[in-house]
C-alpha cells in the first residue's frame, strides 16, 4: 500500500512539472493530545489511591502527548513510572499535588542476595527512556518512609541511559525515607554493582524547589547526579532543610553545570555543593549557598562568582575546598561567615596547577585558608587578588580555641606557591602560619599583611628559597617577616595572544606567547571567564552569551615559578541579515548588468525574486558589507539544461583587496539545480563578493535566490569606572571604590554624594536594541528600585519597566533588563532610594547593544 502511495505522488509531481498543474496532497498529521488524569479515574482531594488512574493515562499517551494534573491533591501508594516522550504537566506548581500514602517499597526494585534494595526509586521513576518533561507539580512525600526520592531517573538494565529529561518548576518536599543514599529530591544515577547500568545524560534540572529532605539522614540531599550521569545542567533551583546538603555531583558525572542555585539549611556535614570523584570539567557559578562548596578528585573544574555565607552563627567545616585535584580555577567567590576554614587545599593525591583569583574569604573561625599538602603534595598554586581577612577568635570550642583566628596556614608538603596582589589582614590572631616539613619555594609579592593581632608571619625555617617583594607589612602585633632567599631562577612572563572582541558562537583562538629568560615554560592554565579551564598552550573557546569576560593565563616555568596575565574580551551577540534579493537595498554594490527575475517562481521554491544577468557576461558581481561578518550563506539556482559553472566567492577587510575563498557547497537537486554555499567562522571579514562565472548562452541561468549573513551586534560595556561611556549625569553622583568584597569584586560603582532621589545617568547610542544594568542595595534599608526611561531624542522620555532578577546576598544584587528595544537612542536611570544612607544603592555595570 505504501509503495502505491509513493508511486502516485511521484506521478502527480511529474505531471505538475510537465503541464504546470499544481496538486495539493493532504497527508493526515497526528496531533499531540492532552490526557487529563481525572478522565482515567483520578479523584482529587479524597483518600483513594490515584496511582493506577495516573499510570493508565501515561500508558494511553503516545510520544508528544501531555498527561495533565489539574489542581488538587492526588494520592499514590507506589511510584508513577514515566514513559518516553510523554510530558507530565500540572495546572500550577503549588496547586497540582501528588502525595505519597504507600505502605511498602515497590515490588520491582532490584535487591541483593540478602534482600536489601540496591536500586533507588522515587515518587516518579524514569528508567532508560528519553524526552520526558515534568513540570508545574508538587510532589509531597508526606514524610512517608516508603516514598523514596522525589524524582528518580536512571538507565536501564539493557544499557540504555535516560536522556533529554527536562524537570522544571516542580516542588518536592517532606521526604523521610531511609534509602542507602538518600533520600534525594531529584536523583539522576547509574549503577556499578553488580551490573554496570548507565546513568542520565544531556538533561536539565531547573527552577525547582526542594525542601525538608530527611534532616536526620546523613545522606538526605536536594539534587544528586551520579555514576556516569554526564552533561547535565542544574540551574536556578532552591534547596532548603536537608540532612546532608544541597547539590551533589559524583562518580564520573562529567561536564555538569551547576549555576544560580540557592541552598540553605544544609544539615550534617553541611555540603552546599559537592563535586566528587571524576566529575571533570564541572562548572559551578553564581550559586548562593550556606556552607562548604567542595571540589574533590575532579579536574579542570571552574568555580566562579559563588557566595558561601551563613550569618546565623552556625559554622561548618569549610567554605570552599580543592582536594585531590588538578587544574582548578576559583574566581570572584565570596565566603563570608559560617566556615571554620574559608579555603582549603588538602588530600593524599596530587594537588597542583590551580588559579585562585579575585576571591574574598571573610569571617572564618579557624583559618582564612589552609594549604595542606598531605601525601601527594600541593604545588604550582597561584593566588591573585585574593583576600583572607577578619578571621575570628572565640567561636571554636576546645581544643581548637587555641589555634583559631588565623589568616593563612601552610601545613606541610607545600611548594611553589605564589601569593600576588593579595591580602592577609585584620585577623584576630596570626597572619601567616608556616608549619610542617617541605614548605618551600613560596613567593609573596605586592600584597598586604596588615592589622593582624599577633604576628604577620609565624616562625619559618629550613627553606631553600623564599620570595618577598613589594609587600606592605604594618600594624601587626609583630611585623617581622622571614628573610628572602633567592630562587636562582627568574620568574617567567605571561603573554596572551588573542582578539579583544568576538561574537557569540564564534571559535576564538587564544595562544600563550609567554617567555622565560632563564628556562622554559613548562605548563599553562587558561581561564576564559566561561566554561572549563584548559592547559593547552594554543587553544580556542566559543562563548554562548554576550558580555565582557576576563581572560586569565597562568604559566609556570621548568623551575616551578609562576606568572599571570589578564585581558578582557568583549563578546557580542549576533545580528542576522537576510537578503531575499527583491531589490538592492541590502547590498553594498553591484555591477550594472544585473536585474531581478520575478517569473516562474515554482521552479525556485516559490522565491518571487532572484538576481540574474541581463546578458551572458561572466564578470557580474554583488558585494555585501558589514563590520566583522562571521558567516555568509548564499542560495543559487542553475538550470539543469546547461553545464554548471559555480559562483566565485571573495572576502575582504577593506573592500579593495580581495581574497578568493571556497565555500562549502551542498545541494544540486531538481530541474533547476539548487545549491547552498556556506562560509563559516569568518574572521577579519567586512565584505563578501559573489561573481557570476557561468559561460553558457542563456542569461537567465544561474539565478541568485537569497543571501544570509551574520555579524556581531555592537555591544558597549560600561563598568562605571568613570563617566566616559555615559552621555550625561547629574552632579551629585560619585564613584565608590572601597569594600569591593560586597559587590562581587567590582572595584568601582556609581553612588550618590547625598540622599537626593533625583540623580540620573543617561547613555546614548543610535538604535539601542537591549540594555542591562546591575545594581546593589544594602539589605539594611528598605529598597526603592531604580526607575528606567527611554527616548528617541533625549528630551521626551517614556517610563519603562525592566525585567528584574536577583536580590541575594547581604548587599542585594539585582539585574535589570530591557529587551527588544525599538526606536530608542537614549536610556536613563534614576535613583529613587529614600533611605538615610547615601551609599545605597550602587550602580555596578551597564551593558547595551545597538
C-alpha positions in Angstrom: 0.0 0.0 0.0 2.8 2.4 1.0 4.6 1.8 -2.3 1.4 2.5 -4.2 1.1 5.9 -2.4 4.7 6.8 -3.2 4.2 5.9 -6.9 1.0 8.1 -7.1 2.8 11.0 -5.5 5.7 10.6 -8.0 3.3 10.6 -11.0 1.5 13.7 -9.7 4.7 15.6 -9.3 5.9 14.7 -12.8 2.5 15.8 -14.3 2.8 19.2 -12.4 6.3 19.7 -13.9 5.2 18.8 -17.4 1.9 20.7 -17.6 2.1 23.3 -14.9 -0.7 21.6 -12.9 -0.5 22.2 -9.2 -1.8 19.5 -6.8 -2.2 19.7 -3.1 -1.8 16.4 -1.3 -3.2 16.3 2.2 -1.5 13.7 4.4 -3.1 13.5 7.9 -0.7 14.6 10.7 -1.2 13.2 14.2 -1.9 15.9 16.7 -0.4 15.8 20.2 -3.1 15.0 22.8 -3.6 16.2 26.4 -4.8 13.4 28.7 -6.4 14.6 31.9 -5.8 12.1 34.7 -9.4 12.7 36.0 -10.6 11.2 32.8 -8.9 7.9 33.8 -10.4 7.8 37.2 -8.2 10.0 39.4 -10.1 12.0 42.0 -8.7 15.0 43.8 -8.8 15.7 47.5 -10.1 12.3 48.7 -8.4 9.3 50.4 -8.4 7.0 47.4 -5.3 5.7 45.6 -4.9 7.5 42.3 -1.8 5.8 41.1 -3.5 3.3 38.8 -5.5 6.1 37.1 -2.4 8.2 36.6 -0.5 5.3 35.3 -3.3 4.4 32.9 -3.2 7.9 31.5 0.5 7.6 30.9 0.1 4.2 29.3 -2.5 5.6 26.9 -0.3 8.5 25.9 2.0 8.4 22.9 5.2 10.3 22.3 4.4 14.0 22.2 1.3 13.8 24.4 0.8 15.5 27.7 -0.6 13.9 30.9 -2.3 16.7 32.7 -2.7 17.0 36.5 -5.4 19.6 37.5 -5.1 21.4 40.8 -5.9 19.3 43.8 -4.2 16.5 45.8 -3.9 13.1 44.3 -2.7 10.2 46.4 -0.3 7.5 45.2 0.8 4.3 47.0 3.6 3.4 44.6 5.8 5.2 42.1 4.5 6.7 38.9 6.6 5.3 36.0 7.2 7.8 33.2 7.0 7.0 29.5 9.3 8.1 26.7 8.3 11.3 25.0 5.3 12.0 27.4 5.1 15.2 29.4 3.7 15.3 33.0 2.2 18.7 33.5 0.4 20.2 36.4 -2.1 23.1 36.3 0.1 25.0 38.8 3.2 24.3 40.7 1.6 24.9 44.1 -1.9 23.6 43.3 -1.3 20.3 41.5 -0.1 18.0 44.3 0.9 14.3 44.3 1.1 12.9 47.8 2.6 9.6 48.8 0.5 7.3 51.0 2.0 3.9 50.4 3.0 1.2 53.0 5.8 -0.7 51.2 8.7 -0.4 48.8 7.9 -1.0 45.1 7.9 -4.7 44.2 10.0 -4.3 41.1 13.2 -2.8 42.6 16.4 -4.8 42.4 17.7 -6.5 45.6 20.9 -8.2 46.6 21.1 -11.8 47.9 20.2 -10.5 51.4 17.0 -8.9 50.0 18.5 -5.4 50.5 17.3 -2.8 48.0 20.1 -1.9 45.5 18.0 0.3 43.3 16.8 3.7 44.2 13.3 4.8 43.3 11.1 7.9 43.5 7.6 9.1 43.6 8.1 9.5 39.8 10.5 6.9 38.3 12.3 7.2 35.0 14.1 4.1 33.7 16.1 4.1 30.5 14.0 6.4 28.4 14.3 9.8 26.7 12.4 13.1 26.1 10.5 13.3 29.4 9.3 16.6 30.7 8.0 17.1 34.3 6.7 20.5 35.3 4.4 22.5 37.5 3.7 19.9 40.1 4.2 19.5 43.8 5.5 16.0 45.0 4.8 15.7 48.7 6.5 12.7 50.3 4.2 13.1 53.3 7.2 12.1 55.5 6.3 8.5 54.5 9.2 6.1 54.9 8.4 4.4 51.6 8.2 7.4 49.3 11.9 7.1 48.2 13.2 10.1 46.3 11.0 12.8 44.7 12.1 12.1 41.1 14.4 9.2 40.4 15.9 8.7 37.0 18.4 6.0 35.8 19.5 3.9 32.8 18.1 0.5 32.0 19.4 -3.0 32.7 19.8 -3.3 28.9 22.3 -0.5 29.0 20.2 2.4 27.7 20.7 5.7 29.5 17.9 8.1 30.2 18.5 11.2 28.1 17.0 14.6 27.4 15.0 14.9 30.6 13.6 18.3 31.5 12.5 18.7 35.1 11.4 22.3 35.9 9.1 24.2 38.2 8.5 21.2 40.5 8.2 21.5 44.3 9.5 18.4 46.1 9.1 18.2 49.9 8.7 16.1 53.0 10.8 13.1 52.1 11.9 10.9 55.0 12.8 7.5 53.5 15.9 5.8 54.8 17.4 4.9 51.5 21.1 3.7 51.4 21.9 7.0 49.7 19.1 9.4 50.3 16.5 10.4 50.1 17.1 12.9 47.3 14.7 15.5 46.0 15.9 14.6 42.5 18.3 11.8 41.7 20.0 11.0 38.4 22.1 7.9 38.7 23.7 4.9 37.1 25.0 1.8 39.0 28.3 -0.1 39.1 27.3 -3.2 41.1 26.5 -5.9 40.4 25.9 -4.8 36.8 27.1 -1.6 35.2 24.0 0.4 34.4 24.3 3.8 32.7 23.0 7.0 34.2 21.2 10.1 32.9 22.8 12.4 30.3 22.1 15.6 28.5 19.3 16.7 30.8 18.0 19.8 32.7 17.0 20.3 36.3 15.9 23.9 36.6 13.7 26.3 38.6 12.6 23.6 41.2 12.0 24.0 44.9 13.2 21.2 47.2 12.7 21.3 50.9 12.6 19.1 54.1 14.6 16.2 52.9 15.2 13.9 55.9 17.1 16.3 58.0 18.1 13.4 60.3 19.7 11.4 57.5 23.5 11.7 56.7 22.6 11.4 53.0 19.4 13.5 52.7 20.0 15.9 49.9 18.3 18.2 47.4 19.7 17.1 44.0 22.2 14.4 43.1 23.7 13.4 39.7 25.9 10.3 39.9 27.5 7.3 38.4 28.1 8.5 34.8 25.3 11.0 34.7 27.1 13.5 32.4 26.4 16.7 30.6 23.5 17.7 32.8 22.6 21.3 33.9 21.3 22.2 37.3 20.1 25.7 37.2 18.2 28.2 39.5 16.9 25.6 41.9 16.2 26.4 45.6 17.1 23.8 48.2 16.4 24.1 51.9 16.5 22.0 55.0 18.3 18.7 54.1 20.1 16.1 56.1 23.4 16.4 54.2 23.3 19.3 51.8 22.1 20.8 48.6 23.6 19.7 45.2 25.9 16.7 44.6 27.7 15.5 41.5 29.6 12.2 42.0 31.3 9.3 40.4 32.3 10.2 36.8 29.4 12.5 36.0 31.4 14.9 33.8 30.6 18.2 32.2 28.0 19.2 34.7 26.8 22.8 35.0 25.7 23.9 38.5 24.6 27.6 38.2 22.5 30.2 40.0 21.1 27.8 42.7 20.3 28.8 46.3 21.0 26.3 49.2 20.1 26.9 52.9 19.6 24.7 55.9 22.3 22.2 55.0 22.4 19.7 57.8 25.0 17.2 58.9 28.3 17.9 57.3 26.7 20.9 55.6 27.8 20.4 52.0 26.1 23.1 50.0 27.6 21.8 46.7 29.8 18.8 46.3 31.6 17.7 43.1 33.5 14.5 43.8 35.3 11.6 42.1 35.8 12.0 38.4 33.3 14.9 37.8 35.8 16.6 35.4 35.1 19.9 33.8 32.2 20.8 36.1 31.1 24.5 36.0 30.0 25.9 39.4 28.9 29.5 39.0 26.7 32.2 40.6 25.3 30.0 43.4 24.4 31.3 46.9 24.8 28.6 49.5 25.2 28.4 53.2 28.3 26.1 53.6 31.0 24.1 52.0 31.5 24.1 48.3 33.7 21.1 47.6 35.7 20.1 44.6 37.5 16.7 45.1 39.1 14.2 42.8 37.7 16.2 39.8 40.0 18.0 37.4 39.6 21.1 35.2 36.7 22.5 37.3 35.7 26.1 37.3 34.2 27.8 40.4 33.1 31.3 39.8 31.1 34.1 41.5 29.6 31.9 44.2 28.6 33.2 47.7 29.1 30.9 50.6 27.7 32.5 53.7 25.8 31.8 56.9 25.4 34.7 59.4 23.2 32.7 61.8 26.1 31.6 64.0 26.2 28.0 62.6 29.7 27.0 61.4 30.5 24.0 59.2 34.0 22.8 58.4 34.8 24.6 55.1 33.8 27.4 52.8 35.4 26.3 49.5 37.5 23.1 49.1 40.0 21.9 46.5 41.1 18.4 47.3 43.0 15.7 45.4 42.5 17.5 42.1 44.4 19.5 39.4 43.8 22.4 37.1 41.2 24.1 39.1 40.0 27.7 38.7 38.4 29.6 41.6 37.5 33.2 40.8 35.3 36.0 42.2 33.9 33.9 45.1 32.9 35.3 48.5 33.0 33.2 51.7 31.7 35.4 54.5 30.7 33.7 57.8 29.7 30.1 58.6 33.0 28.5 57.7 35.7 27.2 60.0 38.2 27.3 57.2 37.5 29.7 54.3 39.5 28.0 51.6 41.1 24.5 51.9 43.5 22.5 49.8 44.2 19.0 51.1 44.1 15.3 50.4 46.6 12.5 49.8 46.6 12.7 46.0 48.4 15.3 43.9 47.0 18.9 44.1 48.6 21.2 41.6 48.1 23.8 38.8 45.3 25.9 40.3 44.5 29.6 39.9 42.7 31.3 42.8 41.9 34.9 41.8 39.7 37.8 42.9 38.2 36.0 45.9 37.4 37.1 49.4 37.5 34.8 52.5 36.0 36.8 55.4 34.9 36.0 59.0 36.2 32.4 59.1 36.7 30.9 62.6 39.9 28.8 62.3 41.8 29.9 59.2 41.1 32.1 56.2 42.8 29.4 54.3 44.7 26.2 54.9 47.0 24.6 52.3 47.9 21.1 53.4 50.0 19.0 51.0 49.5 15.7 52.8 50.9 12.7 51.0 50.5 13.8 47.4 51.7 17.4 48.0 50.4 20.7 46.9 52.3 22.8 44.3 52.0 25.2 41.4 49.3 27.3 43.0 48.8 30.9 42.1 46.8 33.3 44.4 45.9 36.6 42.8 43.9 39.5 44.3 42.5 37.2 46.9 42.0 38.3 50.5 42.0 36.4 53.8 40.6 38.8 56.3 38.8 39.1 59.6 39.3 35.5 60.8 37.8 35.4 64.3 38.6 34.0 67.7 36.2 32.8 70.4 33.9 30.7 68.1 35.7 27.4 68.1 35.4 25.0 71.1 38.4 23.5 72.9 41.0 22.4 71.8 40.6 24.4 68.6 40.1 27.7 70.5 43.9 28.0 70.9 44.6 27.9 67.1 41.7 29.9 65.8 41.6 33.4 64.3 44.5 32.9 61.7 44.7 34.3 58.2 46.7 31.8 56.1 48.1 28.5 57.2 50.6 26.3 55.2 50.7 22.8 56.8 53.4 20.6 55.3 54.4 19.4 51.8 53.6 22.6 50.0 55.9 24.1 47.3 55.9 26.6 44.5 53.0 28.8 45.7 52.7 32.4 44.6 50.7 35.0 46.6 50.3 38.1 44.4 48.4 41.3 45.0 46.5 39.7 47.8 45.9 40.5 51.5 46.1 38.8 54.9 44.7 41.4 57.1 42.8 42.1 60.3 42.8 38.5 61.5 42.4 38.2 65.3 45.5 36.0 65.8 48.4 35.4 63.4 48.6 36.5 59.7 50.6 33.6 58.1 51.5 30.3 59.7 54.1 28.1 58.2 54.0 24.6 59.7 55.3 21.2 58.8 58.2 19.9 56.6 58.8 20.7 53.0 57.0 24.1 53.0 59.3 25.7 50.5 59.7 28.0 47.4 56.9 30.4 48.4 56.6 33.8 46.8 54.8 36.8 48.3 54.7 39.9 46.2 52.7 43.2 46.0 50.5 42.1 48.9 49.3 43.4 52.2 49.9 41.9 55.7 48.3 44.4 58.0 46.3 44.7 61.2 46.8 41.1 62.4 46.6 41.0 66.2 49.6 38.7 66.6 52.5 38.3 64.2 52.3 39.0 60.5 54.3 35.8 59.9 54.9 32.9 62.2 58.4 31.3 62.6 59.8 29.7 59.4 63.0 27.9 58.8 64.6 25.2 56.7 63.5 26.6 53.3 65.7 26.8 50.2 64.0 29.8 48.6 61.6 32.5 49.7 60.4 35.5 47.6 59.2 38.6 49.3 59.0 41.8 47.2 56.7 44.9 47.0 54.6 43.9 50.1 53.2 46.2 52.8 53.6 44.9 56.3 52.2 47.2 59.1 50.0 47.4 62.1 50.5 43.8 63.2 51.4 42.6 66.7 54.8 41.9 65.1 55.8 43.0 61.7 58.8 40.6 61.4 58.9 38.6 58.1 61.1 35.7 57.0 64.3 36.5 55.3 64.2 36.3 51.5 66.4 33.7 49.8 66.9 33.8 46.1 65.4 31.1 43.9 68.3 31.3 41.4 65.5 31.3 38.8 63.8 34.4 37.3 60.0 34.4 37.1 58.5 33.8 33.7 56.5 36.4 31.8 52.9 35.5 30.8 51.7 36.9 27.5 48.3 36.4 25.9 47.8 36.5 22.2 44.1 36.8 21.2 41.5 39.0 19.8 39.9 41.6 22.1 36.4 41.1 20.8 34.3 38.4 19.2 30.8 37.2 18.8 28.5 34.5 20.3 29.1 31.2 18.6 32.5 32.2 17.2 35.5 30.0 17.8 38.1 32.4 19.2 41.8 31.5 19.2 44.0 32.0 22.3 47.7 31.5 22.4 50.3 31.8 25.1 53.3 33.8 23.9 54.8 33.6 27.3 58.6 33.6 27.8 61.1 32.6 30.4 64.5 34.3 30.3 66.4 31.5 32.0 64.4 28.4 31.2 61.2 27.2 29.5 57.5 27.5 30.0 56.5 24.1 31.3 52.8 24.5 31.9 49.9 26.8 31.3 46.4 27.2 32.6 43.7 29.2 30.9 40.5 30.6 32.5 38.3 32.2 29.9 35.8 33.5 32.4 33.4 31.0 30.9 33.4 27.2 30.6 36.0 24.9 31.8 39.7 25.6 32.1 42.2 24.2 29.7 46.0 23.6 29.7 46.9 23.7 26.0 49.4 26.4 25.1 47.3 27.2 22.0 43.6 26.7 22.2 40.2 28.1 21.3 37.0 28.9 23.1 33.4 29.6 22.0 31.2 31.9 24.1 27.5 31.2 24.2 26.4 34.5 25.8 27.3 38.2 25.0 29.2 40.1 27.6 32.6 41.3 28.9 34.9 38.4 30.0 38.1 38.4 31.9 40.6 36.0 30.4 43.4 34.8 32.6 46.6 33.0 31.6 48.7 31.4 34.4 52.1 29.9 33.5 54.8 28.1 35.3 58.4 27.6 34.2 60.5 24.5 34.4 61.7 25.6 37.8 58.2 25.9 39.3 57.9 29.6 39.3 54.6 31.2 38.2 53.3 34.3 36.4 49.9 35.6 35.4 48.3 37.8 32.8 44.8 39.1 32.4 43.0 40.5 29.4 39.4 41.4 28.6 37.4 40.2 25.6 34.0 41.6 24.7 31.6 39.1 23.2 28.7 40.5 21.1 25.5 38.8 20.2 25.0 38.1 16.5 22.7 40.0 14.2 21.4 38.1 11.2 20.7 39.8 7.9 18.5 38.0 5.3 18.6 39.5 1.8 15.8 38.0 -0.3 17.1 39.9 -3.3 13.9 41.7 -4.0 15.9 44.9 -4.6 19.5 46.2 -3.9 18.8 47.9 -0.6 20.7 45.3 1.5 23.7 45.1 -0.8 26.8 47.3 -0.7 27.3 47.4 -4.5 26.6 45.5 -7.7 27.6 45.7 -11.4 25.2 47.2 -13.9 24.3 44.1 -16.0 22.2 42.5 -13.2 18.5 42.5 -12.9 15.7 40.7 -10.9 13.8 37.7 -12.4 10.3 37.5 -10.9 8.6 34.9 -13.1 8.4 31.1 -12.9 8.6 31.0 -9.1 7.6 27.4 -9.0 11.0 26.4 -10.2 12.7 28.3 -7.4 10.9 27.0 -4.3 8.4 29.8 -4.5 11.0 32.6 -4.5 9.4 35.6 -6.2 12.6 37.5 -7.0 16.1 36.4 -7.9 19.2 38.3 -9.1 20.2 37.3 -12.7 22.2 38.7 -15.5 20.9 41.0 -18.3 23.3 39.3 -20.7 25.8 36.4 -20.8 28.8 38.3 -19.3 30.8 36.4 -16.7 32.1 39.2 -14.5 28.9 40.4 -12.9 29.3 40.9 -9.1 27.4 41.7 -5.9 29.0 42.9 -2.7 27.7 42.8 0.9 29.3 44.8 3.7 29.1 44.7 7.5 31.8 45.0 10.0 33.0 41.7 11.4 31.0 39.3 9.3 31.1 35.9 10.9 29.2 33.7 8.5 27.7 34.0 5.0 25.3 31.8 3.1 24.0 32.1 -0.4 21.4 30.1 -2.3 21.6 29.8 -6.1 19.7 28.0 -8.9 21.2 26.6 -12.1 19.1 25.3 -15.0 19.9 21.6 -15.4 19.7 22.1 -19.2 23.2 23.7 -19.2 26.6 22.9 -17.8 27.1 24.5 -14.4 29.9 26.9 -13.6 29.6 27.8 -9.9 29.7 31.3 -8.5 33.1 32.5 -7.2 33.3 34.0 -3.6 35.8 36.6 -2.3 36.3 38.2 1.1 37.9 41.5 2.1 38.6 43.6 5.1 38.7 46.9 3.3 36.6 46.4 0.1 39.5 46.8 -2.2 41.9 43.9 -1.5 40.1 40.6 -2.1 40.9 37.0 -1.2 39.3 34.1 -3.1 37.6 31.7 -0.8 36.0 28.3 -1.3 32.6 27.8 0.3 31.1 24.6 1.4 28.7 23.7 -1.4 25.7 21.4 -0.9 22.6 20.5 -3.0 22.4 20.2 -6.7 18.9 18.7 -7.0 15.8 19.5 -9.0 15.2 20.5 -12.7 16.6 23.8 -11.6 19.6 22.7 -9.5 19.5 24.3 -6.1 22.9 24.9 -4.4 23.7 26.3 -1.0 27.1 28.0 -0.5 28.3 28.4 3.1 31.3 30.4 4.5 31.8 29.7 8.2 34.0 31.0 11.0 34.9 34.2 9.1 37.5 36.4 10.8 38.6 39.9 9.8 35.9 40.0 7.0 33.9 43.1 6.4 32.9 42.5 2.7 31.8 39.4 0.8 31.6 39.4 -3.0 29.9 36.9 -5.3 30.9 36.7 -9.0 29.0 35.1 -11.9 31.1 32.5 -13.8 28.5 30.8 -15.9 29.6 30.8 -19.6 26.5 29.4 -21.3 24.5 31.3 -23.8 21.5 31.8 -21.5 21.3 34.9 -19.4 18.6 33.6 -17.1 20.9 31.0 -15.5 22.2 31.0 -12.8 19.9 32.9 -10.5 20.9 34.1 -7.0 17.9 33.5 -4.7 18.9 34.5 -1.2 21.9 35.6 1.0 22.0 35.3 4.7 24.9 36.6 6.8 25.7 37.3 10.5 27.8 39.9 12.2 28.4 40.9 15.8 25.8 43.2 17.4 27.7 46.2 18.6 28.0 45.9 22.4 29.1 48.6 24.9 30.1 47.5 28.5 30.3 50.4 31.0 32.0 49.2 34.2 31.4 52.7 35.7 35.0 53.4 36.5 34.4 56.9 35.1 31.9 58.8 33.1 33.5 58.4 29.6 30.9 55.9 28.4 27.9 57.9 29.6 26.1 60.7 27.7 25.3 62.8 30.8 24.8 62.6 34.6 23.7 64.8 37.4 26.2 66.4 39.7 25.6 64.6 43.0 27.0 61.3 41.8 30.4 59.9 42.6 32.3 56.6 42.4 32.6 54.3 45.4 35.8 52.2 45.2 36.0 50.6 48.6 34.7 47.3 50.0 34.6 45.5 46.7 34.0 42.2 48.5 30.4 43.1 48.9 30.0 43.9 45.2 31.2 40.6 43.6 34.6 42.1 43.4 33.6 45.2 41.5 36.1 48.0 42.4 34.0 51.0 41.2 30.3 51.7 41.4 28.2 54.9 40.8 26.6 56.2 44.0 25.1 59.4 45.4 27.0 62.1 47.3 23.9 62.6 49.3 20.4 61.2 49.8 18.7 63.0 47.0 16.3 60.9 44.9 16.6 62.6 41.5 20.1 61.7 40.5 20.3 60.4 36.9 22.7 58.9 34.4 22.0 58.8 30.6 23.5 56.6 27.9 23.1 57.3 24.2 23.6 55.4 21.0 21.5 55.4 17.9 19.3 52.3 17.6 19.8 50.7 21.0 18.4 47.2 21.0 18.9 46.0 24.5 20.0 47.4 27.9 21.1 45.7 31.1 22.1 47.3 34.4 23.4 45.7 37.6 22.8 47.4 40.9 23.4 46.6 44.6 21.3 47.6 47.6 22.2 47.3 51.2 19.9 44.8 52.9 19.9 47.1 56.0 17.4 49.5 54.4 14.1 49.3 52.6 14.6 49.2 48.8 13.3 51.6 46.2 14.4 50.3 42.8 15.9 52.5 40.1 13.5 53.9 37.5 14.2 53.5 33.8 13.3 55.7 30.9 13.8 55.6 27.1 13.8 58.3 24.5 14.3 58.8 20.8 15.5 62.4 21.0 16.9 62.8 24.6 14.2 65.2 25.6 10.9 63.3 25.5 11.1 60.3 27.9 8.9 57.2 28.4 9.0 55.3 31.7 9.7 51.6 31.1 9.6 48.6 33.4 12.7 46.3 33.1 12.7 42.6 33.9 14.2 42.4 37.4 16.0 39.4 38.7 18.3 38.7 41.7 18.1 40.0 45.2 20.6 37.8 47.0 23.5 38.5 49.4 24.0 40.9 52.2 24.2 43.6 49.6 21.3 42.6 47.4 22.4 42.2 43.8 19.7 43.0 41.2 19.9 42.8 37.4 17.6 45.0 35.3 17.0 44.1 31.6 15.3 45.9 28.8 15.0 43.7 25.7 13.8 44.1 22.1 14.1 47.9 22.2 12.9 49.8 19.0 13.2 53.5 18.3 15.4 54.0 21.3 18.5 56.2 21.2 18.8 57.1 24.9 18.3 55.2 28.2 18.1 57.0 31.6 18.4 55.5 35.1 17.1 57.5 38.1 17.8 56.9 41.8 14.7 56.5 43.8 16.0 55.3 47.1 14.7 57.3 50.0 16.7 55.8 52.9 19.0 57.8 55.0 22.3 56.4 53.6 23.9 57.9 50.5 26.0 54.8 49.8 23.0 52.7 48.9 22.1 51.8 46.2 25.2 51.5 44.0 25.1 51.0 40.2 27.7 48.5 39.2 27.6 47.9 35.5 25.7 48.7 32.3 25.7 46.7 29.1 23.8 47.7 26.0 23.6 46.7 22.3 22.8 48.8 19.3 
